[in-house]
Amino acid sequence: MAKVKSMNNRNLIGTLGGAVYYMRAGENVAREKAAFVTNPRSTSQMNQRVRLANLVNFYRANRSWMFRGAFENKPAKLSDYNAFVSRNIQTSNIALTKAEANAGAVIVDTYQVTDGSLPMANYSYDQGGVLLSVPGNSAAANINVQAFVNNILNDYAGVQKGDQMSVIILVNKRDASGVPRLSVLPYEITLDATDIDDINDLIGGPSTSLSVTSVAGGFKFAIPAVAGAAIGYAICFSRTTASGIKVSPSFVVLSDTTFKEGYSSETQFQKAIDSYGESVANFLDSGSVTAGDSNTPSGDEDQGGSGSGDPGDVEP
């Protein structure tokens, strides 16, 4: 890979001669075009391709709040998309067929959605909402903002007054045509003691109402029930500094795993691989049959499809 310095070739995108030009982190770069490209068709490559499709669509759905801030520790020239994929590709077990991927299907899963140096929030799914563990909290009918903030600051060393606490709610539901879609509801609460009596009046975010209730040992966040939906939740802290945004690590927790189970079975993986319409290459096949050898291939190799190719550094 080389940076493009010539004024005549600046801002080129595409193939020219033996080079491929593209933009990366605001710079025009070029790399040599491969002389011969094979379509990756091994079982491991196809398994990765069908997993990648859901990661791409999940990131696209969440890009509005993840972009330029969700991954504090990523290298400066690594995109947010690539940082997200690198954190999750090895553990992702959702497979989408080619048609599902092209239709924009998304399945919510326990992905890591932020990573950084601030203390990690301790939260879990709890009967229709997400429960943030705050051991010093007591149950109360109304939540005074000052008490809410002080309890969090006391129980999360390293979180400071003025930091933001984000509650991300992911509503996964099929549309009228049966395609699973993801509605993303990001809410924010500034951890700053004010004279507002009710914490619910301080929450900023979508029009769908997020309510907060106080329980012994924590605070519970919930939206009105959504019929037929699986809900994902994530909570993170963030802070804006002169050197950039600092965040805490966070992972999605799920209200129900039934919705995703149909997309993570062996049957679904094979269906997804088959949807690309090509045979998977036998990794150990030398490409020829030795004369007189009776152990010839039987023709019952797994069926699969072509590889997806490297998405590069372009944000989806």
Residue pairs with C-beta under 8 A, 6 or more apart in sequence:
1 29
1 30
1 31
2 29
2 30
2 31
3 27
3 28
3 29
3 30
4 10
4 12
4 21
4 27
4 28
4 29
4 30
9 21
9 28
9 30
10 28
11 23
11 28
12 21
12 28
12 30
13 21
13 22
13 23
14 20
14 21
15 21
15 33
17 33
18 32
18 33
19 30
19 31
19 32
19 33
20 30
20 31
20 32
20 33
21 28
21 29
21 30
22 28
22 29
22 30
22 312
22 313
22 314
23 29
23 314
24 77
24 312
24 313
25 76
25 77
25 79
25 313
39 278
39 306
39 307
40 46
40 49
40 306
40 307
41 278
41 279
41 280
41 281
41 304
41 305
41 306
41 307
42 280
42 281
42 283
43 273
43 280
43 283
43 302
43 304
45 307
46 273
46 276
46 280
46 304
46 305
46 307
47 95
47 269
47 273
48 89
49 276
49 305
49 307
49 308
50 95
50 96
50 97
50 269
50 272
50 273
51 89
51 92
51 93
51 94
51 95
52 85
52 89
52 92
52 308
52 311
53 95
53 96
53 100
53 101
53 272
53 308
54 92
54 94
54 95
54 96
54 101
54 105
54 106
54 107
54 109
54 263
55 84
55 85
55 88
55 89
55 92
55 111
56 81
56 85
56 101
56 311
56 316
57 96
57 101
57 104
57 105
57 106
57 182
58 106
58 107
58 108
58 109
58 111
58 182
59 66
59 80
59 81
59 84
59 85
59 316
60 104
60 316
61 106
61 182
61 184
62 113
62 168
62 170
62 182
62 184
63 80
63 81
63 315
63 316
64 184
64 186
65 166
65 168
65 184
65 186
66 80
66 84
66 113
66 114
67 80
67 315
68 80
68 245
69 80
69 238
69 245
69 247
70 80
70 83
70 84
70 113
70 114
70 115
70 247
71 80
71 83
71 84
71 87
71 114
71 115
71 116
71 247
72 114
72 115
72 116
72 117
72 244
72 245
72 246
72 247
73 115
73 116
73 117
74 80
74 82
74 83
74 115
77 313
78 313
79 313
79 314
79 315
80 315
81 311
81 313
81 314
81 315
81 316
82 311
82 313
83 115
84 111
84 112
84 113
85 311
87 111
87 112
87 115
88 111
88 112
92 109
92 111
93 109
93 264
94 107
94 109
94 260
94 263
94 264
95 263
95 264
95 268
95 269
95 271
95 272
95 273
96 105
96 107
96 263
96 272
97 271
97 272
97 275
98 272
98 275
98 276
98 305
99 275
100 179
100 272
103 179
104 179
104 181
105 179
105 180
105 181
106 172
106 180
106 181
106 182
107 172
107 180
107 259
107 260
107 263
108 170
108 172
108 182
108 230
108 231
108 232
108 252
108 254
108 259
108 260
109 232
109 252
109 254
109 260
110 251
110 252
110 253
110 254
111 251
111 252
112 249
112 250
112 251
113 168
113 234
113 236
113 250
113 251
113 252
114 234
114 236
114 238
114 247
114 248
114 249
114 250
115 247
115 249
116 238
116 246
116 247
116 248
116 249
117 246
117 247
117 248
118 158
118 159
118 163
118 236
118 237
118 238
118 239
118 246
118 247
118 248
119 156
119 157
119 158
119 159
119 237
119 248
120 248
120 249
120 250
121 132
121 156
121 165
121 235
121 236
121 237
121 248
121 250
122 132
122 133
123 130
123 131
123 132
123 133
123 233
123 235
123 253
124 130
124 131
124 133
124 253
125 131
125 233
125 253
125 254
125 255
126 220
128 222
128 225
128 255
129 220
129 221
129 222
129 223
129 233
130 167
130 169
130 220
130 221
130 222
130 233
130 235
130 253
131 215
131 218
131 219
131 220
131 221
132 152
132 218
132 219
132 220
132 221
132 235
133 155
133 217
133 218
134 151
134 152
134 155
134 217
134 218
134 219
135 155
135 217
135 218
136 151
136 154
136 155
137 151
137 155
137 214
137 215
137 216
137 217
137 218
137 219
138 214
138 216
139 214
139 215
139 216
140 147
140 214
141 214
142 197
142 198
143 198
143 199
143 200
143 212
143 213
143 214
143 219
144 197
144 198
144 199
145 193
145 194
145 195
145 196
145 197
145 198
145 199
145 202
146 193
146 194
148 199
148 212
148 214
148 219
149 161
149 191
149 192
149 193
150 193
152 159
152 165
152 191
153 159
153 160
153 161
153 191
156 237
159 191
159 237
160 191
160 239
161 191
161 192
161 193
162 190
162 191
162 192
162 239
163 190
163 191
163 237
163 238
163 239
164 188
164 189
164 190
164 191
164 237
164 238
164 239
165 188
165 189
165 190
165 191
165 235
165 236
165 237
166 186
166 187
166 188
166 189
166 234
166 235
166 236
166 237
166 238
167 186
167 187
167 188
167 189
167 205
167 210
167 221
167 233
167 234
167 235
168 184
168 185
168 186
168 187
168 232
168 233
168 234
168 235
168 236
168 250
169 184
169 185
169 186
169 187
169 210
169 221
169 223
169 231
169 232
169 233
170 182
170 183
170 184
170 185
170 231
170 232
170 233
170 234
170 252
171 182
171 183
171 184
171 185
171 223
171 226
171 229
171 231
172 180
172 181
172 182
172 229
172 230
172 231
172 232
172 259
173 180
173 181
173 183
173 226
173 228
173 229
173 230
174 180
174 181
174 228
175 181
180 259
185 205
185 206
185 208
185 210
185 223
186 205
186 206
187 203
187 204
187 205
187 206
187 210
187 221
188 203
188 204
188 205
189 199
189 202
189 203
189 204
190 202
191 237
194 202
196 202
199 212
200 210
200 211
200 212
203 210
203 212
208 223
208 224
209 223
209 224
210 221
210 222
210 223
211 221
211 222
211 223
212 219
212 220
212 221
213 219
213 220
213 222
214 220
221 233
221 235
223 231
229 259
230 254
230 255
230 256
230 257
230 258
230 259
230 260
231 254
231 255
231 256
232 252
232 253
232 254
232 255
233 252
233 253
233 254
233 255
234 250
234 251
234 252
234 253
235 250
236 247
236 248
236 249
236 250
237 247
237 248
238 245
238 246
238 247
238 248
239 245
239 246
239 247
240 246
254 260
262 268
270 302
270 303
273 280
273 302
273 303
273 304
273 305
274 303
274 304
274 305
275 305
276 304
276 305
276 306
277 305
278 303
278 304
278 305
278 306
279 301
279 302
279 303
279 304
280 301
280 302
280 303
280 304
280 305
282 297
282 301
285 297
289 296
289 297
